[in-house]
Amino acid sequence: MSIRRRTIIAAAAGLSATAAMSGPAAAQQRFPSMFVFVPAGPGGGWDGLGRAIEQASRAAGLVGSFQFENVGGAGGTVGLPRFVSQRRGRGDAIMIGGAVMVGAVITNRTPVGLKDVTPIARMTTEPGVIVVPANSDFRTLADFTNALRANPGAVAIGGGSAGGIDHITLGLMLKLLGRNAREGSYVAFAGGGPAQAAILGAQVRAGISGVSEFAEQIRAGRMRALATTGETRSLDGVPTLRESGMDIVIGNWRGVFGAPGISAAQRQALTDWMTTLHATPQWREIVQRQGWDDAFLTGAAFEQFLARDQADTEQVLRDIGLAS
């Protein structure tokens, strides 16, 4: 049985656009200042993308200064209405969001969603990783899945917000193990920092998140990686779920959105900034260092991807019992 969720689209159009933007024009400042809204706590994937955009933009001379605001909770659905109401019509503001928010809006049945902001660019996608504390009695993925199969409720697992990619990953695993997703003991956290603390503090027995969020702890030997969720291996010596006998491939895309009510010219300026940024060596170096996959997409292609992702996510959530 194969269970997949579509997360990556070829970005040939985006790549050709970046080629056209290279050269002297790439060094011109695009904005004197930029407000970045992150609807999650510090230390997570969205925050990491926002900080990476700041770092690369400053290094390339594209933006003069940045102001950040983090408002976490419920997969971004707590902060999203704040961005929508307070930044309407502002062309000097962006929000970081992605796949987690798509699922959270569906699961939480919130009236405000990505339909209420302006799509600018999909930037990256990232496979997930299943981790346990270094001293866990789960030595392998088989140990972990055997415990889940026997009694899902006894294995508390920390991750991002309810209905997001991490939660969906657990639900898909439980379904393949012959259990119901609702039987799982999933503990949702507002950001990567709190989730890491809970795993290391043995408040939960395992965790699921993007590879980059746990990579430092894995390298330091404080966490053990059991499996990753991509098509191919993301960490040396760590098998994918598919290699381990669970036919699941899933990734977590992240991107940039403008405020509602901005003009076509304001939207184009933000798109041009992301396109130029994507072509810089500074950005390529950050993406490689973080272990992200380049998933650049803008314009109508990004809007079409969002529509498909919404439909795919809704179907998966229904299949695993997390949405009606």
C-alpha positions as a printed NumPy array, in Angstrom:
array([[  0.   ,   0.   ,   0.   ],
       [  1.467,   3.371,  -0.988],
       [  0.527,   6.541,   0.845],
       [  1.901,   9.813,  -0.48 ],
       [  1.254,  13.494,  -0.216],
       [  2.321,  15.695,  -3.078],
       [  4.804,  18.324,  -1.913],
       [  7.294,  18.973,  -4.688],
       [  6.693,  20.427,  -8.15 ],
       [  9.365,  21.024, -10.757],
       [ 10.419,  24.666, -10.672],
       [ 11.832,  25.134, -14.134],
       [  9.915,  28.366, -14.642],
       [ 11.282,  29.739, -11.402],
       [ 14.835,  28.719, -12.255],
       [ 14.696,  30.425, -15.635],
       [ 13.389,  33.559, -13.959],
       [ 16.286,  33.577, -11.496],
       [ 18.774,  33.322, -14.334],
       [ 17.317,  36.463, -15.872],
       [ 17.682,  38.306, -12.58 ],
       [ 21.361,  37.532, -12.027],
       [ 24.049,  40.133, -12.593],
       [ 24.493,  43.694, -11.344],
       [ 20.771,  44.244, -10.715],
       [ 20.866,  41.537,  -8.066],
       [ 22.884,  43.824,  -5.784],
       [ 20.321,  46.663,  -5.79 ],
       [ 18.422,  47.204,  -2.566],
       [ 14.758,  46.251,  -3.007],
       [ 13.339,  47.452,   0.322],
       [ 14.742,  49.823,   2.948],
       [ 13.006,  47.754,   5.637],
       [ 10.827,  44.65 ,   5.884],
       [  8.442,  43.332,   8.514],
       [  8.493,  39.528,   8.846],
       [  5.609,  37.847,  10.637],
       [  6.218,  34.294,  11.853],
       [  3.003,  32.609,  13.099],
       [  5.014,  30.225,  15.292],
       [  7.431,  30.409,  18.188],
       [ 11.174,  30.984,  17.781],
       [ 13.341,  28.022,  16.903],
       [ 11.057,  26.217,  14.466],
       [ 11.068,  25.751,  10.708],
       [  9.106,  28.894,   9.829],
       [ 11.277,  31.006,  12.077],
       [ 14.347,  29.395,  10.534],
       [ 13.189,  30.277,   7.025],
       [ 12.451,  33.867,   8.039],
       [ 15.88 ,  34.269,   9.627],
       [ 17.516,  32.706,   6.561],
       [ 15.734,  35.218,   4.304],
       [ 17.014,  38.02 ,   6.539],
       [ 20.576,  36.698,   6.573],
       [ 20.818,  36.199,   2.82 ],
       [ 19.024,  39.455,   1.992],
       [ 21.32 ,  41.494,   4.206],
       [ 24.41 ,  39.795,   2.837],
       [ 23.284,  40.478,  -0.735],
       [ 22.278,  44.069,   0.02 ],
       [ 18.636,  43.485,  -0.925],
       [ 16.969,  44.797,   2.261],
       [ 18.222,  47.407,   4.698],
       [ 16.66 ,  46.26 ,   7.965],
       [ 14.249,  43.68 ,   9.317],
       [ 11.662,  43.579,  12.077],
       [ 10.332,  40.207,  13.254],
       [  7.214,  39.258,  15.171],
       [  6.512,  35.719,  16.393],
       [  2.984,  34.713,  17.402],
       [  2.706,  30.95 ,  17.84 ],
       [ -0.172,  28.564,  18.306],
       [ -2.391,  26.073,  16.497],
       [ -0.305,  25.615,  13.381],
       [ -0.191,  29.317,  12.653],
       [ -3.938,  29.872,  12.924],
       [ -3.548,  31.969,  16.094],
       [ -1.167,  34.446,  14.492],
       [ -2.594,  34.451,  10.957],
       [ -5.647,  36.645,  11.744],
       [ -3.321,  39.173,  13.397],
       [ -1.217,  39.476,  10.247],
       [ -4.333,  39.723,   8.072],
       [ -5.907,  42.504,  10.135],
       [ -2.821,  44.534,  11.003],
       [ -0.837,  44.451,   7.755],
       [ -3.577,  44.757,   5.146],
       [ -2.351,  46.656,   2.108],
       [  1.245,  46.844,   3.35 ],
       [  3.79 ,  46.012,   0.68 ],
       [  6.668,  45.979,   3.155],
       [  5.442,  42.974,   5.131],
       [  5.618,  39.22 ,   4.617],
       [  4.416,  36.183,   6.502],
       [  6.162,  32.823,   6.605],
       [  3.876,  29.796,   6.283],
       [  3.508,  26.439,   4.667],
       [  2.156,  22.928,   4.719],
       [  1.567,  22.867,   8.473],
       [ -0.835,  25.8  ,   8.226],
       [ -2.811,  24.1  ,   5.439],
       [ -3.521,  21.138,   7.694],
       [ -4.116,  23.249,  10.791],
       [ -6.77 ,  25.387,   9.085],
       [ -8.649,  22.237,   8.058],
       [ -8.287,  20.473,  11.393],
       [ -9.204,  23.513,  13.484],
       [-11.947,  24.655,  11.071],
       [-10.684,  28.222,  11.251],
       [-12.362,  30.888,   9.102],
       [ -9.073,  32.625,   8.248],
       [ -6.617,  30.676,   6.104],
       [ -4.021,  31.033,   3.377],
       [ -6.837,  32.158,   1.087],
       [ -6.761,  35.444,   3.008],
       [ -3.122,  36.322,   2.274],
       [ -1.2  ,  36.854,  -0.967],
       [  0.979,  33.988,  -2.235],
       [  4.475,  35.167,  -3.138],
       [  6.87 ,  32.22 ,  -3.317],
       [  7.33 ,  28.649,  -2.211],
       [ 10.963,  28.51 ,  -1.093],
       [ 11.884,  25.122,   0.352],
       [ 10.644,  21.692,   1.199],
       [ 12.056,  19.458,   3.881],
       [ 11.67 ,  15.799,   4.841],
       [ 10.749,  14.938,   8.397],
       [ 12.628,  12.812,  10.891],
       [ 11.435,  10.569,  13.712],
       [ 13.64 ,  10.915,  16.772],
       [ 13.899,   9.598,  20.311],
       [ 16.131,  10.672,  23.223],
       [ 19.587,   9.138,  23.091],
       [ 18.849,   6.921,  26.099],
       [ 15.516,   5.663,  24.727],
       [ 14.769,   1.957,  24.731],
       [ 13.591,   2.42 ,  21.126],
       [ 16.834,   1.5  ,  19.374],
       [ 15.317,   1.095,  15.896],
       [ 12.221,   2.112,  13.977],
       [ 10.925,  -1.447,  14.451],
       [ 11.076,  -1.009,  18.23 ],
       [  9.089,   2.199,  17.893],
       [  6.45 ,   0.827,  15.515],
       [  6.007,  -2.355,  17.568],
       [  5.142,  -0.194,  20.571],
       [  2.753,   1.891,  18.473],
       [  1.046,  -1.205,  17.11 ],
       [  0.614,  -2.687,  20.579],
       [ -0.678,   0.422,  22.35 ],
       [ -0.569,   3.772,  20.496],
       [ -1.903,   5.701,  23.462],
       [  1.058,   4.685,  25.613],
       [  3.619,   6.268,  23.272],
       [  3.471,  10.056,  23.594],
       [  4.941,  11.734,  20.519],
       [  5.774,  15.425,  20.275],
       [  5.62 ,  17.506,  17.14 ],
       [  4.185,  20.607,  15.547],
       [  0.611,  21.752,  15.658],
       [ -2.38 ,  19.428,  15.415],
       [ -3.226,  18.542,  11.831],
       [  0.18 ,  19.562,  10.52 ],
       [  2.784,  17.507,   8.68 ],
       [  4.181,  15.905,  11.831],
       [  0.716,  14.856,  12.995],
       [ -0.167,  13.603,   9.524],
       [  3.047,  11.536,   9.437],
       [  2.082,   9.82 ,  12.683],
       [ -1.461,   9.253,  11.42 ],
       [ -0.195,   7.628,   8.222],
       [  2.118,   5.367,  10.221],
       [ -0.696,   4.292,  12.531],
       [ -2.924,   3.547,   9.55 ],
       [ -0.258,   1.277,   8.026],
       [  0.101,  -0.442,  11.402],
       [ -3.609,  -1.253,  11.407],
       [ -4.519,   1.337,  14.027],
       [ -6.653,   4.482,  13.919],
       [ -4.935,   7.866,  13.879],
       [ -7.177,   9.026,  16.71 ],
       [ -5.628,   6.354,  18.953],
       [ -2.262,   8.093,  18.873],
       [ -0.957,  10.145,  21.776],
       [  0.165,  13.23 ,  19.874],
       [  1.409,  16.255,  21.833],
       [  1.357,  19.453,  19.771],
       [  3.892,  22.226,  20.387],
       [  3.905,  25.804,  19.089],
       [  7.481,  25.618,  17.808],
       [ 10.594,  23.52 ,  17.392],
       [ 12.195,  24.84 ,  20.574],
       [  9.478,  23.616,  22.966],
       [  9.258,  20.289,  21.12 ],
       [ 13.001,  19.741,  21.483],
       [ 12.848,  20.534,  25.196],
       [  9.995,  18.058,  25.701],
       [ 11.857,  15.272,  23.892],
       [ 15.14 ,  15.857,  25.685],
       [ 13.308,  16.189,  28.999],
       [ 11.505,  12.85 ,  28.483],
       [  8.088,  14.525,  28.6  ],
       [  7.345,  12.581,  25.405],
       [  8.873,   9.325,  24.191],
       [  9.553,  10.406,  20.613],
       [  9.305,  13.364,  18.281],
       [  8.548,  14.117,  14.648],
       [  9.666,  17.285,  12.879],
       [ 11.735,  18.598,   9.993],
       [ 15.284,  17.303,   9.713],
       [ 16.797,  20.761,  10.213],
       [ 14.962,  21.288,  13.508],
       [ 16.536,  18.226,  15.146],
       [ 19.799,  17.966,  13.181],
       [ 21.945,  19.72 ,  15.793],
       [ 20.653,  17.495,  18.597],
       [ 21.2  ,  14.395,  16.456],
       [ 24.768,  15.426,  15.598],
       [ 25.463,  16.139,  19.269],
       [ 24.284,  12.653,  20.231],
       [ 21.406,  13.907,  22.379],
       [ 18.778,  12.448,  20.042],
       [ 18.692,   9.27 ,  17.975],
       [ 17.139,   9.435,  14.505],
       [ 15.079,   6.359,  13.629],
       [ 13.925,   7.23 ,  10.103],
       [ 13.342,  10.109,   7.698],
       [ 10.288,  10.71 ,   5.526],
       [ 11.719,  11.717,   2.144],
       [ 12.226,   9.873,  -1.124],
       [ 15.931,   9.476,  -0.368],
       [ 18.067,   9.523,   2.759],
       [ 18.556,  12.922,   4.389],
       [ 20.912,  11.853,   7.178],
       [ 23.905,   9.537,   6.925],
       [ 23.115,   6.104,   8.265],
       [ 19.427,   6.844,   8.828],
       [ 16.964,   4.922,   6.616],
       [ 13.806,   6.359,   5.109],
       [ 10.403,   5.093,   6.174],
       [ 10.068,   3.422,   2.795],
       [ 13.378,   1.606,   3.196],
       [ 12.151,   0.461,   6.593],
       [  9.024,  -1.127,   5.149],
       [  6.534,   1.736,   5.599],
       [  5.522,   3.086,   2.176],
       [  5.204,   6.726,   3.212],
       [  6.858,   9.695,   1.493],
       [  6.006,  13.135,   2.845],
       [  7.659,  16.552,   2.963],
       [  7.086,  19.935,   4.557],
       [  7.066,  22.906,   2.189],
       [  7.557,  26.466,   3.439],
       [  7.046,  29.763,   1.703],
       [  6.417,  33.484,   1.768],
       [  3.091,  35.311,   1.676],
       [  2.269,  38.985,   1.342],
       [ -0.432,  40.857,   3.183],
       [ -4.012,  40.892,   1.898],
       [ -5.07 ,  43.848,  -0.231],
       [ -1.667,  44.698,  -1.69 ],
       [ -1.52 ,  46.045,  -5.227],
       [ -0.244,  44.139,  -8.241],
       [  2.884,  46.316,  -8.192],
       [  3.515,  45.587,  -4.514],
       [  3.076,  41.865,  -5.11 ],
       [  5.476,  41.967,  -8.052],
       [  8.075,  43.801,  -5.966],
       [  7.939,  41.066,  -3.311],
       [  8.11 ,  38.367,  -5.992],
       [ 11.108,  40.05 ,  -7.626],
       [ 12.844,  40.207,  -4.241],
       [ 12.327,  36.481,  -3.628],
       [ 13.403,  35.648,  -7.181],
       [ 16.6  ,  37.664,  -6.853],
       [ 17.264,  36.27 ,  -3.374],
       [ 16.818,  32.712,  -4.62 ],
       [ 19.566,  33.281,  -7.227],
       [ 22.18 ,  34.522,  -4.756],
       [ 25.087,  32.364,  -3.579],
       [ 24.235,  33.388,  -0.023],
       [ 20.818,  31.763,  -0.296],
       [ 22.143,  28.61 ,  -1.964],
       [ 24.704,  28.202,   0.81 ],
       [ 22.054,  28.497,   3.537],
       [ 19.735,  26.   ,   1.839],
       [ 22.573,  23.481,   1.532],
       [ 23.73 ,  24.007,   5.113],
       [ 20.221,  23.591,   6.522],
       [ 19.554,  20.429,   4.527],
       [ 16.523,  21.962,   2.825],
       [ 15.454,  21.031,  -0.692],
       [ 15.059,  23.9  ,  -3.142],
       [ 11.376,  24.109,  -4.097],
       [ 11.191,  27.608,  -5.567],
       [  7.882,  28.5  ,  -7.184],
       [  6.113,  31.814,  -7.792],
       [  3.113,  33.307,  -9.575],
       [  0.318,  31.227, -11.037],
       [  2.312,  28.008, -10.593],
       [  2.501,  28.612,  -6.831],
       [ -1.231,  29.387,  -6.677],
       [ -2.023,  26.153,  -8.529],
       [  0.222,  24.212,  -6.176],
       [ -1.598,  25.697,  -3.164],
       [ -4.976,  24.629,  -4.551],
       [ -3.749,  21.061,  -5.113],
       [ -2.055,  20.919,  -1.726],
       [ -5.251,  22.048,  -0.002],
       [ -7.242,  19.299,  -1.722],
       [ -4.572,  16.633,  -1.102],
       [ -4.218,  17.553,   2.574],
       [ -7.957,  17.521,   3.146],
       [ -8.198,  14.063,   1.597],
       [ -5.325,  12.676,   3.691],
       [ -6.77 ,  14.118,   6.9  ],
       [-10.12 ,  12.486,   6.125],
       [ -8.428,   9.188,   5.281],
       [ -6.654,   9.021,   8.621],
       [ -9.593,  10.277,  10.666],
       [ -8.32 ,  13.762,  11.533],
       [-10.954,  15.679,   9.569],
       [-14.59 ,  15.16 ,   8.758]])
